[in-house]
Amino acid sequence: MPNRGFVAEFRRQYENTKFPFLDNATLVARNKTATIDEDIFLDASLFPIGATGYVYLSEVIVAERSVRVAFADGSRREKCFTEFDPLDNDGVLRVADEWGRPAGILVSEPDKLARFATWESGTHTFVAAATTFVPAAVIPTPEVGVRGFLTEQGELLTGEVLLVGDNGVVVRQPTPDDPTIRIDIVGDPLFLRNLCHRVELFATPRPIQTINGCPPDKNGHFNLTIGDHYADKTVLRMVKTDAGLQIKAVGTTQE
């Protein structure tokens, strides 16, 4: 919010103007159901994400002890809004978009905002020619990149979000050379087991059935030993290598 909105000299300078609306703004509702006073807002700073072109006050909904003011852009679609009690407020209206993200602020005074309580209850719509804000009151905020994630329940997650790959999903962390997040779907052949946890429904693959006619134990394991289990001296050695299992003989000849 520009500091000028809180400076007394600035307020007096624009007191008799339509600021923060354009000078040619009519400030009259579409069906002439209501008129916005020229001095009701002292300053404004709007920055709805994805707004295109100009921004204007598109709608005012008045109910008992509640006023909702909506703002639209050049596409005539609502981009953000603010709600307040006309008889109990601090004169500063904080604007948010449909996901609750900050989208601007309007500066007024409690007694000025209390005038909305005199409006007829219901919806009062405005066209762009009636309530367009001056360019200085609108900060372009392009709708680019990823700004959040929507859950299946329609909830928006923003800020720090932790991505975890599971069930065949590999998430690669961005690097200084490549700031993008790469997600690979590689699959999980045992996903049903992971989901159901009923191991009796699945047979573990056993590519080796026998060794020299000897079957594995009940768990499918082969226990390889050198000579007798109780032999503490033997020339044979089994070494695990990257290529597999190496069996070799060690020792020296006797003269």
Phi, psi and omega in degrees: 000124179301143181294340183300334182294344182248011180260126185299322181296321179295320180295319180291329181297321183255014185299323183258024178241176179270002179308137012271014175272164177296157181296329181267011178291134180278332179064018181253136179297161185305311181262019179058035179279342181197162178225132179277126178296144183297331185258013187288329177246134180269327181198163180205148173216110185243135180215056178294136181293129176084006179293138180243135179071219182279167175233136180221160176282115190259338187199143173229120179251119183252128175225182181293117179058028178208133176228129177244123180246124182250154181230139181235169178245197183298340178277358181068017177256143180296132180247334181196173183200170173216148178232142181202163175266116184297340182255001180208089180204168181259008178088355179247120182256119180266127185260142179221158177271185185295342180261007178085007179280143179303135182225009177147185180204145175237139181250129178215206175223148183307318182289331177289317180292337179295343179295334179297337179293341179272352180288154176293136179298141180132193184256130179240116183259151181229147175266167184299323182295342184269329190218036179285135180279153178294151180303328182294342182265000183239126178255115180300129178230092185299149178264080181233157178072187179260122181250357180171179180230137177263131176277173178296338179271003179084012179274141181262127176255123179230177181079221180278117180239128181266122178259127182235125177276137181206158179051052175086013179251124181248123180253124180256130184287141178293154179238167177302327180281331180225097185282004182274155175261121181257130179239118179252131176261100184262347179088162179220106183297339181250032183295327180294322178294319180295326182277321188263332181057032175246086187295338182291345179276352186230138178261124179293129179301133179229087184295329179262116182269318180212159172231114184054037178084357181267124180279166177283176176283187185295340179264003180084015182262145172251125180260105181264126178228160178262109179068215181285146178300333184263003181287124179260354178226124179204151180272349181273143178226144173244124184236131177276126179237175178296333182272348181145220183250124181252128179246124183215165179252142179231166179125184181232161178275151179259137178266000000 
